[in-house]
Amino acid sequence: MSTPSIYPVACHTKNIGPGSTFVAIRGVSLDGAAYIASAIEKGATRIIIERGSPLPNDARAAIANHNIELIEVENTRRALALLSAEANGFPAKRLHLIGITGTKGKTTTAFLLHHILKHAGIPVALLSTVHNQIGDTIIPAELTTAQPDFLHYFFARCVSEHITHVVMEVAAQAFSLSRVEGLEFSGALFTNFSHEHLEFYKDMDEYFQAKCQLFALTKKDAPILFNADDARVASVAPSGAHSFGFGRNTTFGLRVERSSPDGMQVAITGPVTASVFCPTLFGHFNAYNIGAAVAMAYQFGVSVSQIIDAIATSPGVRGRLERYKVPNGAICVIDYAHTPDSYRAVLSTLREQTDHLIVIFGAGGRRDKFKRPIMGGIAAEYANMVILTSDNPRDEDPVAIIEDIRAGIPEDAALIVELDREKAIQYAYHQSHAGSIIVVLGKGPDEYQIVGTQKIPFSEKNIIQNLC
């Protein structure tokens, strides 16, 4: 199923056609008002602008010449969400939306929960960082939480295809930028909280408060789950919420019985008393993701036996500890980790599996600079060799990014710099041997590099599969 090229309400001219409403959003680097004339040329009959926003001369002329309705609002992002919902017949009101927020674990938990519900026979869709899915149909994802014009199209398709539940990752920016304005969640899950997105938020408190908005958008008496081992998340959990974690006094208690690259066994106590085996995940941090998905599925009426069967057939998540055996007997792992806490979680897990760990990574341009040296230090702590490379530099100097990372790496660390990411992977392979683990961090499922403003095809999977 391809997404439509035209929406009834849209914030990008590529989705504007005859009769569309164009919402001119004033963004950080671009002002939608600059595209009003283009939207009118493509058939827009109504323009929404922010009150007090200056109109370019070509937009003013196009509005006058075509007798276009011009509406001023206080917040164009909020207007985009509410108008998109209205234009699609408020489809979200006919769905059970299960929102998952947190710094880490959203995607893996969402995939697990989606798989469990689907296995139990519940008509369910998925909105995630990796892809969006209705039934068995995959739709590419550009953002963790899409713009409202796509979201409400997606919800409308769900209704038309008799979907009843939607498992949905909700990023902090989705709250701050009004992408989920007007939605009500039938279930809410907060995985954890840690350092991230200080390129967008002024500090960690502002970032945290953004995520906490999920609770305010949750329906009365809807199940709410939170990580009891994360003190900051636990401190804001609403009354009546259920917890999961390894500590005492949690609703759903967790214990790792065994964990290896061949899978993991997790014991769960509480309302669900079971030992579940997942063949595609391993590592202490993934026990939280399994526990959260199990707990939420149980809250939505899935039986313990159905949950156990579903977890045992979990297909895994692309770009999350995705493993490949390479010709020399080493293992190559692709993972999306791009924060200090996720680095420590992934690298400590892999360190337990090998005495020779090679870590390849970079950092995104025009993103949180504060975490770069921290990630460098964590990588050096666990790796036998660190290889610094390029990772979506955008319009930032890749060498400057590398220098930021190097500031956190001890001088005596085994360090290589190779800006060409493909050559970095090939170099790591030639330094590895049977029993080595090479981990490539940062891109996960993404199959591109962003250099300047260009998105250039780049597949780590293909590179690894062609190593020789």
N, C-alpha and C positions, 0 to 999 in steps of 0.2 A: 504494500500500500504506500503510494507516494503521497507526500503532503501537497495540498493545493497551492497553486501559485498566487491565488487571489483570496484575500480575506475581506469580510464585510467591514471590519475595523482593523487598521494596521498602523504600525509605527515605522515601517520601512517601505520605500516606494516599490521594491520588488514584489510586494504583496498587494499593491494597489491596482484596482481595475475599475471599470465603469460602475458607478454607484457607491464606491467605497468611501469610508470615512478615514481621513488621514490625521493621525495624532502626532503633532510636531513636538517631540520630546527634546528638551534642552539637556543634552548629556554633558559628560565631563570634557570631552574633546570635540564633539560635534553638536550643532544646534539644528534640530529638525526643521526649524523655520527656513533654513537654506534650501530645503527640498520641497517646499510647498508648491512652487511653480511646476516642478516635475511631476508631483502627485496629481495636480490638476490636469496636466497634459495626459496623464495615464487614465483619467476618468474619475478622479475623486470629486464628489459633490458636496462634501462637508469637510471643513478643516477645524481642528481643535488646537488651540494654542494656549500657552500659559499667560495668565493675566500680566500685562505690562511687558510682554516679550516684544521686541521690535520686529517689524515685518520688513523683509528685504523688498526693494523696489519691484523686482520681477514678480514676487508673490502678491504684492498689493495690486499690481496691474492684472495678473491672472485672475485674482478673486473678483475684481470689478468687471473684467471682460466676459467672464463665464457665469456671472451671477451666483457665485459660490457662497454657501452658508458658512459664516465664520463665527465660532463660539470660543469665548475665553473662559478658562477654568483656573482654579487655584493650583491644581496639581495635575499635570498631564499624564503622569505615570498612573495615578489613581484612576483618572478618567479612562485610560486605555483598558485597564482591568474591568471596570464596571461596564463600559460600553461593549467590550468584547463578550462579556457574559450575557448581556441583554440581547445582542445581535444573534447569539447562538441559542437563545431560548433558555438561559440559565441551566445548562445541563448538569453542572456540578451538584445542584440540589437533588438530583436523582441518583447520586452515586455515594458510596461510602469511601471517602478519601482517608487514607492512612498516611500521615505525614511523618517523615523521619528526618531529624536534624542532628547536628553534632559536627565536630571538627573531623573526626575520623570514623570509619566504619559504616557510613551511610549507604554506600553502594553495595557492599557485601551483604549487609543486613537486608536491604531492599530486595536484592536478588534472591536471598534465601526465603524471605517471607513470601515473595511473589511465587516462588516455586512450591512452597508448602500449600498455599491457598489454591493454586492451580491443581496440584496433586489431589487435593481434597474435593475437587469438583466445583470450586467456586469460580464463577466467571470474573477474571481479574486482569487488570492492565498494569503497566509499569511505566513510570517516568523516572529516568535515572541519568547519571552522568555518562554512562557507557552507551546506552541506547534507550529508546522508548519502544513499548511493545503493547499491542492489542491482540489478544489471542496468540496466534503463532506468527503474527506479522511484525517485523522489525522496522522501526522508523529511526533514522539517524538522529542523534542528539547533539546540539551545539553548545548548550549550557546545562549546568546541573539542574536548574529550574528554569524552564523556558519562559519567554515573554508571554504575557497574557493572551495576545491574539492567537498564538499557537495553542496555549493551554486549553482555551475554551473550544477551539476547533477539536482538539484531542478528546475533551470530555464529551462533546457532541457525538463524535464517532463512537465513543464507548457506549453511549446510550443507544445509538442506532444499531449497534452490534450486540446489544443485550448484556453488556458488561455491568456488573453490580459493584465491584470494588476496584479501587486504584491505589496501588502502593507508590508513594511519591517521595523522592528526595527533595528536601526543602533547604536550600542554601541560605546563609545569613543575608546575602544581598537580595534574595527574593522577598524578604520582609522589608528591608530598607528601601528597595526600589519599587515597592507596591505590586510586585508580580502576583502575589497571592491575595491581594486585596479582595474582600468579599467572600472568600472561601471559608467553609466550615469543615473541620476535620472530625471524622468519626473515630479516629484513633491517633495518638501522638506518641512519638518515641524520641528520646534525647539520648544519644549514644555516649557522648563525652565532650569535653571542652579543653582545648589547648591552643598554643600559639599559632596564629595564621591571619592572613588578610590585613596586615597593618599597612598595606599600600592603599587600602580602601577606608579602613576605620582609623580614627585618631588614636585609639588605644584599645587594650584588651577588654576593658569594661564596656565600651560601646559595642564591640563585636559580640560580647556575651549577651548584652541586652537585646540585640537584634535577634539572636537565636531563641531567646526566651519568649518572643512574641508567639511562638507556636502554641504555647499553653493558652494564650488569650483567644486564639482562633479555633480552639477545640470545643466541640459541643458538650453541653452539660451531660454528665454521667458517661461520657465516652472514656474508654480505657486509656490511661496515660502511663507510660513506662519510662523509667530513668535508670541510669547507671549509678548504683549506690556507692561504688568505689571511687567515684569522681566527686570530691567534696563540694566543689562549686556547683555542679549540677544538682546534687542532692539538696543543697541549701535553698534552692528555689522551687523544688518539686511541690506541686499543689497538694492540698489535703486530699487523701483518697487515692493518690497515685501509687502504682506498684513499682517495686524495684527489682533489679537483677544485679548479680555480682558475686564475688568470692567471699566477701565479709559476712559476719553474722548479721542477723536481723534483716535479711533481705527477703523479699517475697519469693523470688525465684533464685535459689542458691546454685552456684556453679562450682564444678571441680573438674580439672583436666585429668583424665585417667591415663591417656597416652597421646603422644603427638609426634608425628614424623612426616616427612614429605609424602608418605603414602596415605595420610589422613589423620584424623584425630577423633578420640572418644571423649565425650563430655558428659559428666553426670549432672543431672538437674534435679533439685529437690524443691518442695513446696507444692503448689497446686498441680504442677506436673512433676511426677517422680519417675524418672527414666534415665537410661544411659543411651545417648544418641551417638551414632558414628557418621562422620562426614568424610567422604573419600577425597575431597578436593581442597580442603583447608587444613592448615596446621598452624601452631603457634598460640601462645597464651592469649594474645590480643584477639584472635579469631573466636575464642570461647565466648567472649562478650557478644560478638555478632551472632553466633549460633544461639546463645541464650536469649538475646533480645528478640530474634525472629521466632523462636519457639514460644516465648511468653506471649507475644502479640497474637500469634496464630491461635493459641489456646484461648485468649480473650475473645476471639472471633468465632469460637465454637468448633475449632478443629480438634478431633480426638487425639489422644496421646499416641495411639497406634498409627494413625495417619501421619502424624508429625514425624515419628521415628522412621517410617517408610520413606517419607519425602526427603528427609535429611540424608538418608543413605543413598539417594539417587541424585543429589545435588550436582549440577553440571559445572559448578565453579563460575568464576567471574573473569572475563577477559581483562588482562592487565593487573590482576591482583595475585601475587605470588604465582604467576603463570610460568610453568617449568618446561624446559626443553633439554633433552639429553643431546650433547654435541659429540662429534666423531671421536674426540680424544678421551671420552669417558667422563668429562666434566659435566656439570649441570649449569645451565644458564637460566636465570630467573628475571622476568620482567615484572616490575611493580610500580604502581602509581605514587608511591610515597613521595611527598614533597613538603613535609613539615618536620621540625625537630622530633616531635613525639613519634611520628610514624616512622622516621628513620630508626629511632632507637628500638621500636617494636619489631620492625622487619629485620634489622641487622642482628639484633640479639637472638632472634629466632634462627636465622641462618647460621650464625656463628656456632650454635650448638650442633649443627649438622656437618661441620667441616673443620679441618685444621688449616684450610687455605681459602680465604675469602677475598675476592677482588670486587671492588665497588666502583661503578661508573655512574657519574651524575654531573649535573650542572644546576642552574637555577634560572627561572624565567625572567626575562627582561621586563622592566616596568612593573615588577611585583615586589612584595615585601622584602626589602634589603636586609632588615634586621636579622632574619633567620639564616642568612647565607653562611656567616662564619660559624654559627651554632651547628648547622648541618655538617659543615666541614669537620668540626671537632668530633662529632659523633661518628662520622664515617671512619675517621682515622683511629678512633678508639677500638672499633671492631674489625677493621680490614687489615689484611696483610699487604694489600696494595690499593691505593686510591688513584683513580683516573678521572681527572676533571675534564669536562667536555661542554659542548654547547647544548642548551635546552630552551628553545623558543626565545632567542635573545630579543626579538622584536626590534625596536630601533635603538636599543642600548648596546654599547660596545661589549662584545663577548669577552674580550680580554679584561675589561673592568669588572665584569661579573665574576670571572675566575679569581681575580685578585681579592674581591670581597670574601669569597669562599676560603681562599688560602689563608686569610687572616686568622682563621680559627684552627688551622692544621699545624701541629707541632713541626718544627724544622727537621726533626729526625725521622719523620714519617716517610714511608715509601710512596712517593708521589710522582705521577706522570700527568702532564697536560697535553691533551690532544683535542683541539677544537672541533675537528671533523668527527662527528659522533659515530659514523660507520667505521672509520679507521680506529677509533677508540675501542669499539667492540671487537674488531679483528685483532688488535694488539692484545687485549685482555685474553682472548682465546689462545693466542700463541704463548702467553705466559702461564697458562693453566695446564692442568694434567688431570688424570683420573682421580676423582675425589674432590677436586676443586669446585667451588661454587662461584660463578660470575653473576653479580646482580646489577641490573641496569635500572636505575631509579628515575622517577619523575614523569615519564610520558605514559606509562601504563598502556591503555588501549588506543591512545591517539596515534594516528598514522600520518603525521605531518610534522614539519618544523615551521615555526613562524619566524621569518627573517625579514626585518623591516615591516612592511604591511602585507607581504606575500606569504601565503600558506603553501609550503612546498611539500609534495608527497614524500613521506619517510616512514618506512615500516621496519621497526626493530625485529619483529617476528620474521620477516623475510630475510633480513641480514643474518639472523641467528640460524635459520634453517639452511642457509647456504654456506655456513662456515665449513672450511676444509683445511 
